[in-house]
Amino acid sequence: MPKPDIITLSSEFWDRSAEPITMMAGVAAVTTKIKLFASIATLTIHPAITARMTATLDSIANGRFGLNIGSAPEYTQMGLWPGEAHYSGATSIRPSM
């Protein structure tokens, strides 16, 4: 039986998970000594936005912030897995002229 390209599961991931960068901003506001790290998954947020958010948070935290970037095995649970076709390069999108 072939696997579907997009797998979605009924989970409560988005209902029960705090957004890590925003969470660390709150922690940075009430601490002065601990190092702060947040983890993000590559499919969840654009790299340019991540860079800007990280730089802002590091400024707020006076250099105490670090970022863990990963390719999350939880993509399926999060309902974000784009399927194998996304990575195979089998399809391409070209603008019409």
Summary of the structure (lengths in Angstrom):
residues: 97
radius of gyration: 17.4
end to end distance: 38.7
largest distance: 56.5
contacts: 193
relative contact order: 0.23
helix: 39%
strand: 12%
